[in-house]
Amino acid sequence: MAEQHEDSSVEELIGEIILAHRAKILCAYDELLAQAHSPPITSAAARNLHRQSAAVLDEVCARLLPAAPPRPENRQSGATDRAPRALEIHPSDALWAAGALCQAVLTTVAEQLPDRPDLVSGTVRLAVVLQLTTTERLAADAIGYLSYLSERLHRSHADERRRIARELHDLVAHSVAVALQNLELYSVWQQSDEERAARKLDAARAALHDTVDLVRALTQDLRRSGAEDGLAAALSGYAATMVPDAMTCRLRVSGDEQGVPPAIRGELFLILREALHNACRHAGASRIDVDVTIGPQSVRADVVDDGRGFDPAGPTAGAGFASMRERADLLAGRLAVSSVAGHGTTVHVEVPLKARDGSG
């Protein structure tokens, strides 16, 4: 009985140390989070992870100190620290962050404990409580992340279907309508003005030829959307049909494409295709450079134009950029858009090829 009471007092001592040095632990955790991680965790994800870790510390203290009062920020609801935005944290980031939190807690507690052998059991108990608390959260968040990922994937595919629908409506349907109109006019003028009727028939033929070309181009675009023949081939094919003759486009893909899984290759192509599309249609550029570098750990790509530029935070940054960012998120990657009015735009995307282990 005395031994049980002693263990309880040791646990309370450790819980009190965590409460007293909570801010120091979180500061050390934030520093660990910013180190040796590639690609770097975004500031938004870091803030979410910080809130999650603060909640973990409070749960640990509640287990070690049953009488510990709840912190004001956690009194509203037990689910506030697992808000929808927390689901955007990739499981590999969450797992890496859990290790960083354990390191910060154990290091800080060890510094504060007096040099007494009888406290070893309490330290072990702390490690077990930390492991249980973080594992429970990781398991729950992993399920939530799968739902979040499924929703984003559905939205990404829906965007692609809408794009195809727009192409069919704006280009193919319009071209067919022009052909039909000219055929109707041919019927009207066939008896009374053969020369005029002939011109309408020629215009109908031209519109139908344009329709065939548009359908072929759209079919090729759909075939390239998976980049089955490789990124270089898909990007070259798209640039050949999309980039105007008056515009210079330089494309460079370096590294071994065999090291890029098909799913990543297909989504990465769709990101770069959208960036290339925006540069051709909206930038007013005279030159576009597309650079893709495939390394053993990640793929880095840049689409740079010398166009008019824009404000990435302004209303002109529409659904296209949001779609690109979502696709990058699906790949656990990072997308950054930098632009200055009158000085062009750079779209940078980086996608990991292997699970992050924090080793840099």
PADO-514269 format. One record per residue (C-alpha): residue number from 0; residue in one letter; y, x, z. Coordinates in Angstrom, 2 decimals, decimal comma, m for minus. Last residue first. Layout:
PADO-514269
     k   r     north      east        up
   NUM   A         Y         X         Z
...
//
This chain:
PADO-514269
     k   r     north      east        up
   359   G     15,67     16,01    m43,68
   358   S     12,81     15,99    m41,15
   357   G     13,61     12,43    m40,13
   356   D     10,28     11,18    m41,39
   355   R     11,47      9,03    m44,24
   354   A      8,69      7,56    m46,35
   353   K      8,51      9,12    m49,80
   352   L     10,31      8,50    m53,08
   351   P     13,72      7,85    m51,51
   350   V     16,39      6,17    m53,67
   349   E     19,92      7,46    m54,22
   348   V     22,54      5,58    m56,23
   347   H     26,01      6,70    m57,25
   346   V     28,39      4,58    m59,34
   345   T     31,52      6,47    m60,35
   344   T     34,60      4,77    m61,78
   343   G     37,59      5,84    m63,84
   342   H     40,94      7,42    m63,01
   341   G     43,52      4,78    m63,89
   340   A     42,95      2,76    m60,74
   339   V     40,67      4,72    m58,46
   338   S     36,94      4,11    m58,20
   337   S     34,01      4,92    m55,94
   336   V     30,85      2,82    m55,82
   335   A     28,03      3,80    m53,45
   334   L     24,40      2,69    m53,50
   333   R     21,79      3,71    m50,91
   332   G     18,04      3,38    m51,05
   331   A     15,37      1,55    m49,07
   330   L     14,08      0,32    m52,47
   329   L     15,03     m3,28    m51,68
   328   D     18,40     m1,98    m50,49
   327   A     19,04     m0,42    m53,92
   326   R     18,23     m3,75    m55,57
   325   E     20,63     m5,51    m53,21
   324   R     23,39     m3,02    m53,98
   323   M     22,97     m3,51    m57,72
   322   S     23,07     m7,30    m57,29
   321   A     26,24     m7,07    m55,20
   320   F     27,78     m4,81    m57,85
   319   G     27,07     m7,35    m60,57
   318   A     28,17    m10,29    m58,42
   317   G     31,79     m9,23    m58,34
   316   A     33,94     m6,20    m57,61
   315   T     37,00     m7,71    m59,33
   314   P     37,93     m9,47    m56,06
   313   G     38,89     m6,19    m54,38
   312   A     36,89     m3,79    m52,20
   311   P     35,82     m1,61    m55,16
   310   D     39,49     m1,50    m56,34
   309   F     39,47     m0,79    m60,07
   308   G     39,15      1,98    m62,66
   307   R     40,81      2,12    m66,07
   306   G     38,04      4,02    m67,76
   305   D     36,78      7,59    m67,56
   304   D     33,19      6,58    m66,78
   303   V     30,55      7,98    m64,43
   302   V     27,03      6,62    m63,87
   301   D     25,31      8,75    m61,25
   300   A     21,63      8,96    m60,26
   299   R     19,65     10,53    m57,45
   298   V     15,89     10,10    m57,12
   297   S     14,23     11,17    m53,88
   296   Q     11,74     13,38    m52,05
   295   P     10,16     15,55    m54,75
   294   G     13,25     15,42    m56,95
   293   I     14,28     13,27    m59,91
   292   T     17,85     13,79    m61,08
   291   V     19,47     11,10    m63,23
   290   D     22,87     11,69    m64,86
   289   V     24,65      9,03    m66,94
   288   D     28,02     10,08    m68,37
   287   I     30,29      7,50    m70,01
   286   R     33,22      8,30    m72,29
   285   S     36,05      6,33    m73,92
   284   A     36,34      3,80    m71,13
   283   G     37,93      0,34    m71,15
   282   A     36,07     m0,28    m67,90
   281   H     34,93     m3,88    m68,44
   280   R     32,23     m4,15    m71,10
   279   C     30,89     m0,63    m71,54
   278   A     31,29      0,54    m67,93
   277   N     29,93     m2,75    m66,58
   276   H     26,87     m2,58    m68,85
   275   L     26,20      1,03    m67,83
   274   A     26,31      0,07    m64,14
   273   E     24,06     m2,94    m64,81
   272   R     21,60     m0,76    m66,72
   271   L     21,65      1,80    m63,92
   270   I     20,61     m0,81    m61,35
   269   L     18,02     m2,36    m63,70
   268   F     16,59      1,11    m64,38
   267   L     16,25      1,75    m60,66
   266   E     14,32     m1,51    m60,24
   265   G     11,84     m0,55    m62,96
   264   R     11,41      3,05    m61,82
   263   I     10,89      2,00    m58,20
   262   A      8,13     m0,45    m59,16
   261   P      6,57      2,07    m61,57
   260   P      6,30      4,81    m58,92
   259   V      8,46      7,89    m59,65
   258   G      6,51     11,17    m59,58
   257   Q      5,49     10,79    m63,22
   256   E      9,20     10,94    m64,07
   255   D      9,17     14,69    m63,35
   254   G     12,69     16,07    m63,14
   253   S     15,82     15,75    m65,24
   252   V     17,29     12,70    m66,99
   251   R     20,55     13,27    m68,91
   250   L     22,50     10,69    m70,91
   249   R     25,89     11,28    m72,53
   248   C     27,69      8,22    m73,90
   247   T     30,72      8,52    m76,18
   246   M     32,53      5,28    m77,05
   245   A     33,86      4,34    m80,50
   244   D     30,38      3,36    m81,68
   243   P     30,08      0,80    m78,88
   242   V     27,41      1,36    m76,17
   241   M     24,98     m1,55    m75,84
   240   T     22,28     m1,16    m78,48
   239   A     21,78      2,61    m78,35
   238   A     22,61      2,67    m74,63
   237   Y     19,73      0,28    m73,89
   236   G     17,25      2,35    m75,86
   235   S     18,41      5,60    m74,27
   234   L     18,19      4,07    m70,79
   233   A     14,66      2,78    m71,38
   232   A     13,45      6,02    m72,96
   231   A     14,91      8,21    m70,20
   230   L     13,68      5,93    m67,44
   229   G     10,09      5,91    m68,62
   228   D      7,98      4,02    m71,13
   227   E      7,27      1,17    m68,70
   226   A     10,99      0,90    m67,89
   225   G     10,35     m2,58    m66,45
   224   S     13,54     m3,97    m67,97
   223   R     12,69     m2,22    m71,25
   222   R     10,51     m5,09    m72,45
   221   L     13,18     m7,61    m71,52
   220   D     15,81     m5,60    m73,38
   219   Q     13,51     m5,31    m76,39
   218   T     13,11     m9,07    m76,41
   217   L     16,88     m9,54    m76,09
   216   A     17,47     m7,18    m79,02
   215   R     14,85     m8,99    m81,12
   214   V     16,39    m12,37    m80,25
   213   L     19,86    m11,07    m81,14
   212   D     18,67     m9,63    m84,46
   211   V     16,96    m12,91    m85,37
   210   T     20,11    m14,82    m84,46
   209   D     22,27    m12,49    m86,54
   208   H     19,97    m13,12    m89,51
   207   L     20,37    m16,84    m88,86
   206   A     24,16    m16,49    m88,80
   205   A     24,09    m14,54    m92,08
   204   R     21,92    m17,20    m93,73
   203   A     24,27    m19,95    m92,54
   202   A     27,30    m18,02    m93,87
   201   D     25,57    m17,64    m97,24
   200   L     24,88    m21,39    m97,29
   199   K     28,52    m22,13    m96,45
   198   R     29,68    m19,84    m99,25
   197   A     27,31    m21,58   m101,67
   196   A     28,71    m24,98   m100,68
   195   R     32,23    m23,78   m101,47
   194   E     31,11    m22,65   m104,92
   193   E     29,12    m25,84   m105,51
   192   D     32,05    m28,13   m104,74
   191   S     31,29    m31,87   m105,15
   190   Q     27,50    m32,07   m104,96
   189   Q     26,67    m29,35   m102,40
   188   W     29,89    m29,78   m100,42
   187   V     28,58    m32,03    m97,59
   186   S     25,11    m30,52    m97,56
   185   Y     26,57    m27,01    m97,31
   184   L     28,78    m28,25    m94,47
   183   E     25,65    m29,29    m92,58
   182   L     24,07    m25,90    m93,25
   181   N     27,26    m24,20    m92,04
   180   Q     27,19    m26,15    m88,78
   179   L     23,52    m25,39    m88,26
   178   A     24,07    m21,64    m88,74
   177   V     27,02    m21,62    m86,33
   176   A     24,94    m23,52    m83,74
   175   V     22,13    m20,98    m84,12
   174   S     24,59    m18,13    m83,43
   173   H     25,99    m19,93    m80,39
   172   A     22,52    m20,58    m79,00
   171   V     21,57    m16,92    m79,40
   170   L     24,76    m15,39    m77,98
   169   D     26,27    m17,35    m75,10
   168   H     23,28    m19,54    m74,25
   167   L     20,45    m17,06    m74,67
   166   E     22,43    m14,22    m73,08
   165   R     23,47    m16,47    m70,19
   164   A     19,86    m17,57    m69,62
   163   I     18,75    m13,92    m69,59
   162   R     21,38    m13,14    m66,94
   161   R     20,34    m16,19    m64,92
   160   R     16,72    m15,01    m64,97
   159   E     17,81    m11,56    m63,76
   158   D     19,83    m13,08    m60,94
   157   A     16,82    m15,18    m59,92
   156   H     14,69    m12,02    m59,82
   155   S     17,17    m10,41    m57,42
   154   R     17,35    m13,55    m55,31
   153   H     13,57    m13,67    m54,99
   152   L     13,50     m9,99    m54,05
   151   R     16,21    m10,54    m51,45
   150   E     14,27    m13,45    m49,92
   149   S     11,03    m11,47    m49,85
   148   L     12,81     m8,53    m48,20
   147   Y     14,27    m10,77    m45,49
   146   S     10,88    m12,30    m44,82
   145   L      9,31     m8,83    m44,63
   144   Y     12,17     m7,67    m42,41
   143   G     11,52    m10,48    m39,96
   142   I      7,90     m9,45    m39,61
   141   A      8,97     m5,83    m39,10
   140   D     11,59     m6,95    m36,58
   139   A      8,97     m8,57    m34,33
   138   A      6,67     m5,53    m34,45
   137   L      9,54     m3,10    m33,93
   136   R     10,78     m5,08    m30,95
   135   E      7,41     m5,12    m29,21
   134   T      6,94     m1,43    m30,00
   133   T     10,35     m0,54    m28,54
   132   T      9,61     m2,29    m25,26
   131   L      6,05     m1,00    m24,93
   130   Q      7,01      2,60    m25,70
   129   L      9,95      2,57    m23,32
   128   V      7,81      1,05    m20,56
   127   V      5,12      3,71    m21,11
   126   A      7,64      6,56    m21,09
   125   L      9,23      5,19    m17,91
   124   R      5,79      4,98    m16,23
   123   V      5,18      8,61    m17,15
   122   T      8,50      9,53    m15,57
   121   G      7,57      7,57    m12,46
   120   S      4,21      9,33    m12,24
   119   V      5,96     12,71    m12,44
   118   L      8,30     11,81     m9,59
   117   D      5,89     13,06     m6,93
   116   P      6,26     16,62     m8,26
   115   R      9,89     16,77     m7,09
   114   D     12,63     18,77     m8,79
   113   P     15,36     16,14     m8,56
   112   L     15,70     13,82    m11,54
   111   Q     19,04     13,80    m13,38
   110   E     18,22     16,13    m16,28
   109   A     14,82     14,49    m16,78
   108   V     16,52     11,09    m17,04
   107   T     18,85     12,32    m19,79
   106   T     16,05     13,96    m21,80
   105   L     13,73     10,97    m21,41
   104   V     16,40      8,50    m22,53
   103   A     17,72     10,49    m25,52
   102   Q     14,24     11,36    m26,79
   101   C     13,04      7,77    m26,45
   100   L     16,13      6,58    m28,33
    99   A     15,57      9,08    m31,16
    98   G     11,96      7,98    m31,49
    97   A     13,06      4,36    m31,76
    96   A     15,64      5,36    m34,40
    95   W     12,92      6,83    m36,65
    94   L     10,92      3,62    m36,34
    93   A     13,99      1,46    m37,08
    92   D     14,97      3,58    m40,09
    91   S     11,40      3,39    m41,45
    90   P     11,42     m0,38    m40,83
    89   H     14,57     m0,80    m42,99
    88   I     17,45     m2,38    m41,11
    87   E     18,53     m5,55    m42,94
    86   L     16,82     m7,66    m40,29
    85   A     19,56     m6,64    m37,89
    84   R     21,95     m8,71    m40,02
    83   P     20,05    m11,86    m39,05
    82   A     20,72    m11,36    m35,32
    81   R     18,13     m9,58    m33,18
    80   D     20,50     m8,54    m30,42
    79   T     21,58    m12,14    m29,98
    78   A     18,01    m13,36    m29,52
    77   G     17,87    m13,36    m25,73
    76   S     20,94    m15,52    m25,70
    75   Q     24,41    m15,55    m24,26
    74   R     23,88    m13,20    m21,32
    73   N     23,41    m10,00    m23,37
    72   E     27,06     m8,96    m23,74
    71   P     27,68     m9,54    m20,03
    70   R     24,86     m7,21    m18,90
    69   P     22,06     m8,93    m17,01
    68   P     21,92     m8,19    m13,26
    67   A     19,13     m5,82    m12,09
    66   A     16,88     m7,53     m9,54
    65   P     13,68     m6,73    m11,44
    64   L     14,65     m3,05    m11,56
    63   L     12,02     m1,19    m13,64
    62   R     11,33     m4,08    m15,98
    61   A     14,98     m5,19    m16,12
    60   C     16,03     m1,56    m16,62
    59   V     13,73     m1,32    m19,64
    58   E     15,12     m4,58    m21,02
    57   D     18,70     m3,32    m20,60
    56   L     17,83     m0,05    m22,33
    55   V     16,26     m1,99    m25,21
    54   A     19,44     m4,09    m25,55
    53   A     21,54     m0,94    m25,87
    52   S     19,05      0,28    m28,47
    51   Q     19,44     m2,90    m30,54
    50   R     23,23     m2,66    m30,38
    49   H     23,12      0,98    m31,51
    48   L     20,69      0,09    m34,31
    47   N     23,10     m2,56    m35,57
    46   R     26,01     m0,10    m35,47
    45   A     23,93      2,53    m37,29
    44   A     22,94     m0,02    m39,95
    43   A     26,63     m0,79    m40,61
    42   S     27,52      2,91    m40,66
    41   T     24,83      3,59    m43,25
    40   I     21,84      5,74    m42,32
    39   P     21,90      9,02    m44,22
    38   P     19,44      9,48    m47,12
    37   S     18,17     11,66    m45,60
    36   H     18,16     11,99    m41,81
    35   A     18,53     15,23    m39,95
    34   Q     21,31     14,19    m37,58
    33   A     23,42     11,02    m37,30
    32   L     20,83      9,16    m35,25
    31   L     20,55     12,07    m32,84
    30   E     24,30     11,87    m32,17
    29   D     24,11      8,10    m31,68
    28   Y     21,25      8,55    m29,21
    27   A     23,19     11,14    m27,21
    26   C     26,09      8,67    m26,94
    25   L     23,68      5,86    m26,02
    24   I     22,17      7,98    m23,24
    23   K     25,62      8,99    m21,92
    22   A     26,75      5,35    m21,84
    21   R     23,65      4,28    m19,92
    20   H     23,99      7,07    m17,35
    19   A     24,30      4,92    m14,23
    18   L     21,94      2,23    m15,50
    17   I     19,36      4,78    m16,66
    16   I     19,55      6,62    m13,34
    15   E     19,17      3,33    m11,45
    14   G     16,03      2,54    m13,42
    13   I     14,64      5,98    m12,61
    12   L     15,27      5,45     m8,88
    11   E     13,79      1,94     m9,07
    10   E     10,64      3,33    m10,70
     9   V     10,37      5,93     m7,92
     8   S     10,82      3,21     m5,29
     7   S      8,03      1,17     m6,86
     6   D      5,70      4,17     m6,98
     5   E      6,39      4,80     m3,26
     4   H      5,70      1,14     m2,44
     3   Q      2,38      1,33     m4,32
     2   E      1,49      4,56     m2,44
     1   A      2,32      2,88      0,90
     0   M      0,00      0,00      0,00
//
